[in-house]
Amino acid sequence: MGRPRRPLLDRERITTTALEIVDEQGEFSVPQIAKRLGVQTASVYHHVDGRDGIVELLRERVAAAIDGATLEREPWDAAMASWARSYRAAFAAHPRTIPLLTTSPVRAPKVLAQYEHAVGRLLDAGFALPDVMPVIIALENIVLGSALDMAAPEAMWELADETATPRLARALGAAPEGRSDQAFELALTGYLDHVRTLLDTDQL
């Protein structure tokens, strides 16, 4: 019998399977991956550096949907805003990966390269070095929080008795559709306004 044209197991198939499981359950285990692929657990370990290695493969897979070219836009604040929107869309497609990925260090080279690019844009714009990472981390907080919000129901408040919370009822009734998008753009605008002020201070 000839050898199969495609290997029965490789890193790409392991990553795809792990992502499917996380999308379904919010977690994964190596035995689960092996069972779904129809192989022994030890076979999976021949292709990846343990569970942590699979987490980094997941990070690379999700982050691959972020358009790094947005960081080339001018001026710097337009670049960061475009990067944030692309970043949000990538993680909104797989919101259950967020708790998993945000509780482990970033090691994936391709992902680190995007951070390197973002740091470069901020330094070139004139930000002081101690301010660079807080600016990036604050942006991530907005992006990932909003990506989780996009996976939530449109109606997050259920009022059994509107007379008990009349002002909340009126506010909900007046709110336009697309609350997640509007809230994200509001937070992004406020963030950029503050960061521009920080840049002005750094350049004094």
PyMOL commands that place a pseudoatom at each C-alpha (Angstrom):
pseudoatom trace, name=CA, resn=MET, resi=1, chain=A, elem=C, hetatm=0, pos=[0.000, 0.000, 0.000]
pseudoatom trace, name=CA, resn=GLY, resi=2, chain=A, elem=C, hetatm=0, pos=[1.369, 3.394, -1.005]
pseudoatom trace, name=CA, resn=ARG, resi=3, chain=A, elem=C, hetatm=0, pos=[1.942, 6.192, 1.499]
pseudoatom trace, name=CA, resn=PRO, resi=4, chain=A, elem=C, hetatm=0, pos=[-0.828, 8.804, 1.764]
pseudoatom trace, name=CA, resn=ARG, resi=5, chain=A, elem=C, hetatm=0, pos=[-0.152, 11.946, -0.269]
pseudoatom trace, name=CA, resn=ARG, resi=6, chain=A, elem=C, hetatm=0, pos=[-0.997, 14.126, 2.727]
pseudoatom trace, name=CA, resn=PRO, resi=7, chain=A, elem=C, hetatm=0, pos=[0.464, 13.337, 6.165]
pseudoatom trace, name=CA, resn=LEU, resi=8, chain=A, elem=C, hetatm=0, pos=[-2.130, 12.060, 8.615]
pseudoatom trace, name=CA, resn=LEU, resi=9, chain=A, elem=C, hetatm=0, pos=[-0.928, 14.610, 11.162]
pseudoatom trace, name=CA, resn=ASP, resi=10, chain=A, elem=C, hetatm=0, pos=[0.793, 17.978, 10.910]
pseudoatom trace, name=CA, resn=ARG, resi=11, chain=A, elem=C, hetatm=0, pos=[0.843, 21.276, 12.783]
pseudoatom trace, name=CA, resn=GLU, resi=12, chain=A, elem=C, hetatm=0, pos=[-1.786, 22.834, 10.536]
pseudoatom trace, name=CA, resn=ARG, resi=13, chain=A, elem=C, hetatm=0, pos=[-4.320, 20.065, 11.200]
pseudoatom trace, name=CA, resn=ILE, resi=14, chain=A, elem=C, hetatm=0, pos=[-3.543, 20.148, 14.919]
pseudoatom trace, name=CA, resn=THR, resi=15, chain=A, elem=C, hetatm=0, pos=[-4.115, 23.913, 15.005]
pseudoatom trace, name=CA, resn=THR, resi=16, chain=A, elem=C, hetatm=0, pos=[-7.357, 23.690, 13.035]
pseudoatom trace, name=CA, resn=THR, resi=17, chain=A, elem=C, hetatm=0, pos=[-8.680, 20.975, 15.303]
pseudoatom trace, name=CA, resn=ALA, resi=18, chain=A, elem=C, hetatm=0, pos=[-7.649, 22.788, 18.488]
pseudoatom trace, name=CA, resn=LEU, resi=19, chain=A, elem=C, hetatm=0, pos=[-9.369, 25.955, 17.250]
pseudoatom trace, name=CA, resn=GLU, resi=20, chain=A, elem=C, hetatm=0, pos=[-12.561, 24.028, 16.469]
pseudoatom trace, name=CA, resn=ILE, resi=21, chain=A, elem=C, hetatm=0, pos=[-12.582, 22.619, 19.999]
pseudoatom trace, name=CA, resn=VAL, resi=22, chain=A, elem=C, hetatm=0, pos=[-11.920, 26.010, 21.607]
pseudoatom trace, name=CA, resn=ASP, resi=23, chain=A, elem=C, hetatm=0, pos=[-14.647, 27.626, 19.503]
pseudoatom trace, name=CA, resn=GLU, resi=24, chain=A, elem=C, hetatm=0, pos=[-17.042, 24.957, 20.781]
pseudoatom trace, name=CA, resn=GLN, resi=25, chain=A, elem=C, hetatm=0, pos=[-15.943, 24.643, 24.398]
pseudoatom trace, name=CA, resn=GLY, resi=26, chain=A, elem=C, hetatm=0, pos=[-13.659, 27.550, 25.298]
pseudoatom trace, name=CA, resn=GLU, resi=27, chain=A, elem=C, hetatm=0, pos=[-10.825, 25.141, 26.181]
pseudoatom trace, name=CA, resn=PHE, resi=28, chain=A, elem=C, hetatm=0, pos=[-8.960, 22.188, 24.738]
pseudoatom trace, name=CA, resn=SER, resi=29, chain=A, elem=C, hetatm=0, pos=[-6.830, 19.263, 25.789]
pseudoatom trace, name=CA, resn=VAL, resi=30, chain=A, elem=C, hetatm=0, pos=[-4.250, 17.353, 23.804]
pseudoatom trace, name=CA, resn=PRO, resi=31, chain=A, elem=C, hetatm=0, pos=[-6.178, 14.055, 24.234]
pseudoatom trace, name=CA, resn=GLN, resi=32, chain=A, elem=C, hetatm=0, pos=[-9.274, 15.779, 22.797]
pseudoatom trace, name=CA, resn=ILE, resi=33, chain=A, elem=C, hetatm=0, pos=[-7.305, 16.859, 19.757]
pseudoatom trace, name=CA, resn=ALA, resi=34, chain=A, elem=C, hetatm=0, pos=[-5.871, 13.376, 19.300]
pseudoatom trace, name=CA, resn=LYS, resi=35, chain=A, elem=C, hetatm=0, pos=[-9.275, 11.729, 19.599]
pseudoatom trace, name=CA, resn=ARG, resi=36, chain=A, elem=C, hetatm=0, pos=[-10.837, 14.044, 17.029]
pseudoatom trace, name=CA, resn=LEU, resi=37, chain=A, elem=C, hetatm=0, pos=[-7.973, 13.411, 14.621]
pseudoatom trace, name=CA, resn=GLY, resi=38, chain=A, elem=C, hetatm=0, pos=[-8.088, 9.661, 15.210]
pseudoatom trace, name=CA, resn=VAL, resi=39, chain=A, elem=C, hetatm=0, pos=[-4.515, 9.374, 16.469]
pseudoatom trace, name=CA, resn=GLN, resi=40, chain=A, elem=C, hetatm=0, pos=[-2.727, 8.591, 19.708]
pseudoatom trace, name=CA, resn=THR, resi=41, chain=A, elem=C, hetatm=0, pos=[-2.035, 11.477, 22.085]
pseudoatom trace, name=CA, resn=ALA, resi=42, chain=A, elem=C, hetatm=0, pos=[1.698, 10.793, 21.845]
pseudoatom trace, name=CA, resn=SER, resi=43, chain=A, elem=C, hetatm=0, pos=[1.523, 11.347, 18.098]
pseudoatom trace, name=CA, resn=VAL, resi=44, chain=A, elem=C, hetatm=0, pos=[0.337, 14.929, 18.627]
pseudoatom trace, name=CA, resn=TYR, resi=45, chain=A, elem=C, hetatm=0, pos=[3.302, 15.632, 20.878]
pseudoatom trace, name=CA, resn=HIS, resi=46, chain=A, elem=C, hetatm=0, pos=[5.654, 14.604, 18.066]
pseudoatom trace, name=CA, resn=HIS, resi=47, chain=A, elem=C, hetatm=0, pos=[4.529, 17.686, 16.127]
pseudoatom trace, name=CA, resn=VAL, resi=48, chain=A, elem=C, hetatm=0, pos=[4.098, 20.370, 18.807]
pseudoatom trace, name=CA, resn=ASP, resi=49, chain=A, elem=C, hetatm=0, pos=[5.889, 21.625, 21.894]
pseudoatom trace, name=CA, resn=GLY, resi=50, chain=A, elem=C, hetatm=0, pos=[3.234, 20.484, 24.347]
pseudoatom trace, name=CA, resn=ARG, resi=51, chain=A, elem=C, hetatm=0, pos=[0.097, 22.366, 25.275]
pseudoatom trace, name=CA, resn=ASP, resi=52, chain=A, elem=C, hetatm=0, pos=[1.912, 25.713, 25.336]
pseudoatom trace, name=CA, resn=GLY, resi=53, chain=A, elem=C, hetatm=0, pos=[3.039, 25.122, 21.784]
pseudoatom trace, name=CA, resn=ILE, resi=54, chain=A, elem=C, hetatm=0, pos=[-0.545, 24.551, 20.681]
pseudoatom trace, name=CA, resn=VAL, resi=55, chain=A, elem=C, hetatm=0, pos=[-1.630, 27.758, 22.415]
pseudoatom trace, name=CA, resn=GLU, resi=56, chain=A, elem=C, hetatm=0, pos=[0.957, 29.677, 20.406]
pseudoatom trace, name=CA, resn=LEU, resi=57, chain=A, elem=C, hetatm=0, pos=[-0.178, 27.991, 17.201]
pseudoatom trace, name=CA, resn=LEU, resi=58, chain=A, elem=C, hetatm=0, pos=[-3.708, 29.153, 18.023]
pseudoatom trace, name=CA, resn=ARG, resi=59, chain=A, elem=C, hetatm=0, pos=[-2.416, 32.666, 18.640]
pseudoatom trace, name=CA, resn=GLU, resi=60, chain=A, elem=C, hetatm=0, pos=[-0.668, 32.692, 15.275]
pseudoatom trace, name=CA, resn=ARG, resi=61, chain=A, elem=C, hetatm=0, pos=[-3.762, 31.338, 13.514]
pseudoatom trace, name=CA, resn=VAL, resi=62, chain=A, elem=C, hetatm=0, pos=[-6.132, 33.940, 14.993]
pseudoatom trace, name=CA, resn=ALA, resi=63, chain=A, elem=C, hetatm=0, pos=[-3.652, 36.811, 14.650]
pseudoatom trace, name=CA, resn=ALA, resi=64, chain=A, elem=C, hetatm=0, pos=[-3.004, 35.910, 11.004]
pseudoatom trace, name=CA, resn=ALA, resi=65, chain=A, elem=C, hetatm=0, pos=[-6.344, 37.576, 10.227]
pseudoatom trace, name=CA, resn=ILE, resi=66, chain=A, elem=C, hetatm=0, pos=[-5.061, 40.924, 11.567]
pseudoatom trace, name=CA, resn=ASP, resi=67, chain=A, elem=C, hetatm=0, pos=[-4.056, 43.161, 8.684]
pseudoatom trace, name=CA, resn=GLY, resi=68, chain=A, elem=C, hetatm=0, pos=[-0.563, 44.263, 9.650]
pseudoatom trace, name=CA, resn=ALA, resi=69, chain=A, elem=C, hetatm=0, pos=[-0.447, 46.563, 6.626]
pseudoatom trace, name=CA, resn=THR, resi=70, chain=A, elem=C, hetatm=0, pos=[-2.791, 48.931, 8.471]
pseudoatom trace, name=CA, resn=LEU, resi=71, chain=A, elem=C, hetatm=0, pos=[0.198, 49.958, 10.602]
pseudoatom trace, name=CA, resn=GLU, resi=72, chain=A, elem=C, hetatm=0, pos=[1.710, 51.553, 7.489]
pseudoatom trace, name=CA, resn=ARG, resi=73, chain=A, elem=C, hetatm=0, pos=[-1.062, 54.114, 7.221]
pseudoatom trace, name=CA, resn=GLU, resi=74, chain=A, elem=C, hetatm=0, pos=[-0.456, 57.782, 7.869]
pseudoatom trace, name=CA, resn=PRO, resi=75, chain=A, elem=C, hetatm=0, pos=[-0.669, 59.501, 10.260]
pseudoatom trace, name=CA, resn=TRP, resi=76, chain=A, elem=C, hetatm=0, pos=[0.239, 57.250, 13.203]
pseudoatom trace, name=CA, resn=ASP, resi=77, chain=A, elem=C, hetatm=0, pos=[-3.157, 57.617, 14.911]
pseudoatom trace, name=CA, resn=ALA, resi=78, chain=A, elem=C, hetatm=0, pos=[-5.013, 56.508, 11.769]
pseudoatom trace, name=CA, resn=ALA, resi=79, chain=A, elem=C, hetatm=0, pos=[-2.655, 53.519, 11.597]
pseudoatom trace, name=CA, resn=MET, resi=80, chain=A, elem=C, hetatm=0, pos=[-3.351, 52.532, 15.202]
pseudoatom trace, name=CA, resn=ALA, resi=81, chain=A, elem=C, hetatm=0, pos=[-7.115, 52.944, 14.734]
pseudoatom trace, name=CA, resn=SER, resi=82, chain=A, elem=C, hetatm=0, pos=[-7.117, 50.773, 11.605]
pseudoatom trace, name=CA, resn=TRP, resi=83, chain=A, elem=C, hetatm=0, pos=[-4.960, 48.159, 13.308]
pseudoatom trace, name=CA, resn=ALA, resi=84, chain=A, elem=C, hetatm=0, pos=[-7.365, 48.136, 16.266]
pseudoatom trace, name=CA, resn=ARG, resi=85, chain=A, elem=C, hetatm=0, pos=[-10.378, 47.542, 14.019]
pseudoatom trace, name=CA, resn=SER, resi=86, chain=A, elem=C, hetatm=0, pos=[-8.650, 44.689, 12.196]
pseudoatom trace, name=CA, resn=TYR, resi=87, chain=A, elem=C, hetatm=0, pos=[-7.406, 43.222, 15.493]
pseudoatom trace, name=CA, resn=ARG, resi=88, chain=A, elem=C, hetatm=0, pos=[-10.954, 43.347, 16.904]
pseudoatom trace, name=CA, resn=ALA, resi=89, chain=A, elem=C, hetatm=0, pos=[-12.442, 41.623, 13.854]
pseudoatom trace, name=CA, resn=ALA, resi=90, chain=A, elem=C, hetatm=0, pos=[-9.863, 38.818, 14.004]
pseudoatom trace, name=CA, resn=PHE, resi=91, chain=A, elem=C, hetatm=0, pos=[-10.599, 38.002, 17.629]
pseudoatom trace, name=CA, resn=ALA, resi=92, chain=A, elem=C, hetatm=0, pos=[-14.341, 38.547, 17.311]
pseudoatom trace, name=CA, resn=ALA, resi=93, chain=A, elem=C, hetatm=0, pos=[-14.318, 35.597, 14.905]
pseudoatom trace, name=CA, resn=HIS, resi=94, chain=A, elem=C, hetatm=0, pos=[-12.988, 33.397, 17.732]
pseudoatom trace, name=CA, resn=PRO, resi=95, chain=A, elem=C, hetatm=0, pos=[-13.971, 35.100, 21.007]
pseudoatom trace, name=CA, resn=ARG, resi=96, chain=A, elem=C, hetatm=0, pos=[-13.513, 31.973, 23.103]
pseudoatom trace, name=CA, resn=THR, resi=97, chain=A, elem=C, hetatm=0, pos=[-9.795, 32.045, 22.398]
pseudoatom trace, name=CA, resn=ILE, resi=98, chain=A, elem=C, hetatm=0, pos=[-9.437, 35.372, 24.218]
pseudoatom trace, name=CA, resn=PRO, resi=99, chain=A, elem=C, hetatm=0, pos=[-9.346, 34.077, 27.826]
pseudoatom trace, name=CA, resn=LEU, resi=100, chain=A, elem=C, hetatm=0, pos=[-7.008, 31.296, 26.729]
pseudoatom trace, name=CA, resn=LEU, resi=101, chain=A, elem=C, hetatm=0, pos=[-4.567, 33.535, 24.874]
pseudoatom trace, name=CA, resn=THR, resi=102, chain=A, elem=C, hetatm=0, pos=[-4.559, 36.438, 27.330]
pseudoatom trace, name=CA, resn=THR, resi=103, chain=A, elem=C, hetatm=0, pos=[-3.468, 34.207, 30.215]
pseudoatom trace, name=CA, resn=SER, resi=104, chain=A, elem=C, hetatm=0, pos=[-0.264, 32.965, 28.582]
pseudoatom trace, name=CA, resn=PRO, resi=105, chain=A, elem=C, hetatm=0, pos=[2.842, 34.864, 27.413]
pseudoatom trace, name=CA, resn=VAL, resi=106, chain=A, elem=C, hetatm=0, pos=[3.131, 35.814, 23.758]
pseudoatom trace, name=CA, resn=ARG, resi=107, chain=A, elem=C, hetatm=0, pos=[5.914, 33.797, 22.127]
pseudoatom trace, name=CA, resn=ALA, resi=108, chain=A, elem=C, hetatm=0, pos=[4.776, 33.293, 18.519]
pseudoatom trace, name=CA, resn=PRO, resi=109, chain=A, elem=C, hetatm=0, pos=[7.355, 34.996, 16.243]
pseudoatom trace, name=CA, resn=LYS, resi=110, chain=A, elem=C, hetatm=0, pos=[4.799, 36.217, 13.703]
pseudoatom trace, name=CA, resn=VAL, resi=111, chain=A, elem=C, hetatm=0, pos=[2.722, 37.823, 16.452]
pseudoatom trace, name=CA, resn=LEU, resi=112, chain=A, elem=C, hetatm=0, pos=[5.766, 39.389, 18.102]
pseudoatom trace, name=CA, resn=ALA, resi=113, chain=A, elem=C, hetatm=0, pos=[6.639, 40.872, 14.708]
pseudoatom trace, name=CA, resn=GLN, resi=114, chain=A, elem=C, hetatm=0, pos=[3.345, 42.785, 14.677]
pseudoatom trace, name=CA, resn=TYR, resi=115, chain=A, elem=C, hetatm=0, pos=[4.092, 44.189, 18.119]
pseudoatom trace, name=CA, resn=GLU, resi=116, chain=A, elem=C, hetatm=0, pos=[7.551, 45.171, 16.933]
pseudoatom trace, name=CA, resn=HIS, resi=117, chain=A, elem=C, hetatm=0, pos=[5.920, 47.054, 14.066]
pseudoatom trace, name=CA, resn=ALA, resi=118, chain=A, elem=C, hetatm=0, pos=[3.452, 48.817, 16.383]
pseudoatom trace, name=CA, resn=VAL, resi=119, chain=A, elem=C, hetatm=0, pos=[6.243, 49.818, 18.771]
pseudoatom trace, name=CA, resn=GLY, resi=120, chain=A, elem=C, hetatm=0, pos=[8.200, 51.231, 15.840]
pseudoatom trace, name=CA, resn=ARG, resi=121, chain=A, elem=C, hetatm=0, pos=[5.262, 53.348, 14.674]
pseudoatom trace, name=CA, resn=LEU, resi=122, chain=A, elem=C, hetatm=0, pos=[4.809, 54.849, 18.128]
pseudoatom trace, name=CA, resn=LEU, resi=123, chain=A, elem=C, hetatm=0, pos=[8.511, 55.559, 18.611]
pseudoatom trace, name=CA, resn=ASP, resi=124, chain=A, elem=C, hetatm=0, pos=[8.717, 57.136, 15.157]
pseudoatom trace, name=CA, resn=ALA, resi=125, chain=A, elem=C, hetatm=0, pos=[5.720, 59.298, 16.050]
pseudoatom trace, name=CA, resn=GLY, resi=126, chain=A, elem=C, hetatm=0, pos=[7.637, 60.664, 19.037]
pseudoatom trace, name=CA, resn=PHE, resi=127, chain=A, elem=C, hetatm=0, pos=[6.292, 58.749, 22.022]
pseudoatom trace, name=CA, resn=ALA, resi=128, chain=A, elem=C, hetatm=0, pos=[8.632, 58.379, 24.980]
pseudoatom trace, name=CA, resn=LEU, resi=129, chain=A, elem=C, hetatm=0, pos=[9.842, 54.800, 25.366]
pseudoatom trace, name=CA, resn=PRO, resi=130, chain=A, elem=C, hetatm=0, pos=[8.193, 54.263, 28.809]
pseudoatom trace, name=CA, resn=ASP, resi=131, chain=A, elem=C, hetatm=0, pos=[4.817, 55.243, 27.317]
pseudoatom trace, name=CA, resn=VAL, resi=132, chain=A, elem=C, hetatm=0, pos=[4.883, 52.843, 24.368]
pseudoatom trace, name=CA, resn=MET, resi=133, chain=A, elem=C, hetatm=0, pos=[3.763, 49.596, 26.017]
pseudoatom trace, name=CA, resn=PRO, resi=134, chain=A, elem=C, hetatm=0, pos=[1.019, 51.218, 28.142]
pseudoatom trace, name=CA, resn=VAL, resi=135, chain=A, elem=C, hetatm=0, pos=[-0.363, 52.746, 24.926]
pseudoatom trace, name=CA, resn=ILE, resi=136, chain=A, elem=C, hetatm=0, pos=[-0.391, 49.356, 23.190]
pseudoatom trace, name=CA, resn=ILE, resi=137, chain=A, elem=C, hetatm=0, pos=[-1.777, 47.456, 26.184]
pseudoatom trace, name=CA, resn=ALA, resi=138, chain=A, elem=C, hetatm=0, pos=[-4.569, 50.008, 26.669]
pseudoatom trace, name=CA, resn=LEU, resi=139, chain=A, elem=C, hetatm=0, pos=[-5.522, 49.598, 23.021]
pseudoatom trace, name=CA, resn=GLU, resi=140, chain=A, elem=C, hetatm=0, pos=[-5.575, 45.824, 23.436]
pseudoatom trace, name=CA, resn=ASN, resi=141, chain=A, elem=C, hetatm=0, pos=[-7.861, 46.141, 26.456]
pseudoatom trace, name=CA, resn=ILE, resi=142, chain=A, elem=C, hetatm=0, pos=[-10.368, 48.056, 24.335]
pseudoatom trace, name=CA, resn=VAL, resi=143, chain=A, elem=C, hetatm=0, pos=[-10.041, 45.698, 21.374]
pseudoatom trace, name=CA, resn=LEU, resi=144, chain=A, elem=C, hetatm=0, pos=[-10.343, 42.407, 23.253]
pseudoatom trace, name=CA, resn=GLY, resi=145, chain=A, elem=C, hetatm=0, pos=[-13.109, 43.634, 25.537]
pseudoatom trace, name=CA, resn=SER, resi=146, chain=A, elem=C, hetatm=0, pos=[-15.082, 44.742, 22.501]
pseudoatom trace, name=CA, resn=ALA, resi=147, chain=A, elem=C, hetatm=0, pos=[-14.394, 41.456, 20.692]
pseudoatom trace, name=CA, resn=LEU, resi=148, chain=A, elem=C, hetatm=0, pos=[-15.948, 39.616, 23.634]
pseudoatom trace, name=CA, resn=ASP, resi=149, chain=A, elem=C, hetatm=0, pos=[-18.867, 42.043, 23.613]
pseudoatom trace, name=CA, resn=MET, resi=150, chain=A, elem=C, hetatm=0, pos=[-19.509, 41.263, 19.952]
pseudoatom trace, name=CA, resn=ALA, resi=151, chain=A, elem=C, hetatm=0, pos=[-20.166, 37.646, 20.947]
pseudoatom trace, name=CA, resn=ALA, resi=152, chain=A, elem=C, hetatm=0, pos=[-22.732, 38.698, 23.551]
pseudoatom trace, name=CA, resn=PRO, resi=153, chain=A, elem=C, hetatm=0, pos=[-26.477, 38.941, 22.855]
pseudoatom trace, name=CA, resn=GLU, resi=154, chain=A, elem=C, hetatm=0, pos=[-27.618, 42.248, 21.396]
pseudoatom trace, name=CA, resn=ALA, resi=155, chain=A, elem=C, hetatm=0, pos=[-30.002, 42.658, 24.325]
pseudoatom trace, name=CA, resn=MET, resi=156, chain=A, elem=C, hetatm=0, pos=[-27.888, 42.266, 27.468]
pseudoatom trace, name=CA, resn=TRP, resi=157, chain=A, elem=C, hetatm=0, pos=[-30.398, 43.785, 29.890]
pseudoatom trace, name=CA, resn=GLU, resi=158, chain=A, elem=C, hetatm=0, pos=[-33.701, 42.050, 30.564]
pseudoatom trace, name=CA, resn=LEU, resi=159, chain=A, elem=C, hetatm=0, pos=[-36.130, 44.157, 32.566]
pseudoatom trace, name=CA, resn=ALA, resi=160, chain=A, elem=C, hetatm=0, pos=[-38.875, 42.119, 34.173]
pseudoatom trace, name=CA, resn=ASP, resi=161, chain=A, elem=C, hetatm=0, pos=[-40.366, 45.252, 35.721]
pseudoatom trace, name=CA, resn=GLU, resi=162, chain=A, elem=C, hetatm=0, pos=[-39.532, 48.488, 33.928]
pseudoatom trace, name=CA, resn=THR, resi=163, chain=A, elem=C, hetatm=0, pos=[-41.080, 50.524, 36.733]
pseudoatom trace, name=CA, resn=ALA, resi=164, chain=A, elem=C, hetatm=0, pos=[-38.251, 49.392, 39.018]
pseudoatom trace, name=CA, resn=THR, resi=165, chain=A, elem=C, hetatm=0, pos=[-35.595, 50.802, 36.663]
pseudoatom trace, name=CA, resn=PRO, resi=166, chain=A, elem=C, hetatm=0, pos=[-37.390, 53.511, 34.639]
pseudoatom trace, name=CA, resn=ARG, resi=167, chain=A, elem=C, hetatm=0, pos=[-34.302, 55.473, 33.606]
pseudoatom trace, name=CA, resn=LEU, resi=168, chain=A, elem=C, hetatm=0, pos=[-32.524, 52.312, 32.442]
pseudoatom trace, name=CA, resn=ALA, resi=169, chain=A, elem=C, hetatm=0, pos=[-35.644, 51.338, 30.484]
pseudoatom trace, name=CA, resn=ARG, resi=170, chain=A, elem=C, hetatm=0, pos=[-35.728, 54.718, 28.715]
pseudoatom trace, name=CA, resn=ALA, resi=171, chain=A, elem=C, hetatm=0, pos=[-32.013, 54.597, 27.966]
pseudoatom trace, name=CA, resn=LEU, resi=172, chain=A, elem=C, hetatm=0, pos=[-32.314, 51.110, 26.490]
pseudoatom trace, name=CA, resn=GLY, resi=173, chain=A, elem=C, hetatm=0, pos=[-35.285, 52.158, 24.421]
pseudoatom trace, name=CA, resn=ALA, resi=174, chain=A, elem=C, hetatm=0, pos=[-33.366, 55.109, 23.001]
pseudoatom trace, name=CA, resn=ALA, resi=175, chain=A, elem=C, hetatm=0, pos=[-30.202, 53.159, 22.230]
pseudoatom trace, name=CA, resn=PRO, resi=176, chain=A, elem=C, hetatm=0, pos=[-29.594, 52.610, 18.489]
pseudoatom trace, name=CA, resn=GLU, resi=177, chain=A, elem=C, hetatm=0, pos=[-28.819, 49.207, 17.006]
pseudoatom trace, name=CA, resn=GLY, resi=178, chain=A, elem=C, hetatm=0, pos=[-25.241, 48.024, 16.826]
pseudoatom trace, name=CA, resn=ARG, resi=179, chain=A, elem=C, hetatm=0, pos=[-24.372, 48.832, 20.423]
pseudoatom trace, name=CA, resn=SER, resi=180, chain=A, elem=C, hetatm=0, pos=[-21.074, 46.930, 20.292]
pseudoatom trace, name=CA, resn=ASP, resi=181, chain=A, elem=C, hetatm=0, pos=[-19.754, 48.819, 17.254]
pseudoatom trace, name=CA, resn=GLN, resi=182, chain=A, elem=C, hetatm=0, pos=[-20.840, 52.170, 18.644]
pseudoatom trace, name=CA, resn=ALA, resi=183, chain=A, elem=C, hetatm=0, pos=[-19.344, 51.490, 22.050]
pseudoatom trace, name=CA, resn=PHE, resi=184, chain=A, elem=C, hetatm=0, pos=[-16.073, 50.387, 20.459]
pseudoatom trace, name=CA, resn=GLU, resi=185, chain=A, elem=C, hetatm=0, pos=[-15.789, 53.502, 18.309]
pseudoatom trace, name=CA, resn=LEU, resi=186, chain=A, elem=C, hetatm=0, pos=[-16.606, 55.685, 21.330]
pseudoatom trace, name=CA, resn=ALA, resi=187, chain=A, elem=C, hetatm=0, pos=[-13.902, 53.997, 23.411]
pseudoatom trace, name=CA, resn=LEU, resi=188, chain=A, elem=C, hetatm=0, pos=[-11.407, 54.139, 20.526]
pseudoatom trace, name=CA, resn=THR, resi=189, chain=A, elem=C, hetatm=0, pos=[-12.058, 57.849, 19.963]
pseudoatom trace, name=CA, resn=GLY, resi=190, chain=A, elem=C, hetatm=0, pos=[-11.606, 58.637, 23.655]
pseudoatom trace, name=CA, resn=TYR, resi=191, chain=A, elem=C, hetatm=0, pos=[-8.462, 56.532, 23.787]
pseudoatom trace, name=CA, resn=LEU, resi=192, chain=A, elem=C, hetatm=0, pos=[-6.911, 58.274, 20.784]
pseudoatom trace, name=CA, resn=ASP, resi=193, chain=A, elem=C, hetatm=0, pos=[-7.783, 61.713, 22.144]
pseudoatom trace, name=CA, resn=HIS, resi=194, chain=A, elem=C, hetatm=0, pos=[-5.964, 60.901, 25.375]
pseudoatom trace, name=CA, resn=VAL, resi=195, chain=A, elem=C, hetatm=0, pos=[-2.996, 59.299, 23.616]
pseudoatom trace, name=CA, resn=ARG, resi=196, chain=A, elem=C, hetatm=0, pos=[-2.572, 62.376, 21.404]
pseudoatom trace, name=CA, resn=THR, resi=197, chain=A, elem=C, hetatm=0, pos=[-2.406, 64.479, 24.570]
pseudoatom trace, name=CA, resn=LEU, resi=198, chain=A, elem=C, hetatm=0, pos=[0.210, 62.088, 25.957]
pseudoatom trace, name=CA, resn=LEU, resi=199, chain=A, elem=C, hetatm=0, pos=[2.254, 62.476, 22.778]
pseudoatom trace, name=CA, resn=ASP, resi=200, chain=A, elem=C, hetatm=0, pos=[2.105, 66.272, 23.062]
pseudoatom trace, name=CA, resn=THR, resi=201, chain=A, elem=C, hetatm=0, pos=[3.482, 65.953, 26.609]
pseudoatom trace, name=CA, resn=ASP, resi=202, chain=A, elem=C, hetatm=0, pos=[6.251, 63.599, 25.484]
pseudoatom trace, name=CA, resn=GLN, resi=203, chain=A, elem=C, hetatm=0, pos=[7.343, 66.088, 22.836]
pseudoatom trace, name=CA, resn=LEU, resi=204, chain=A, elem=C, hetatm=0, pos=[7.638, 69.062, 25.188]
for i in range(1, 204): cmd.bond("trace and resi %d" % i, "trace and resi %d" % (i + 1))
show_as sticks, trace
zoom trace
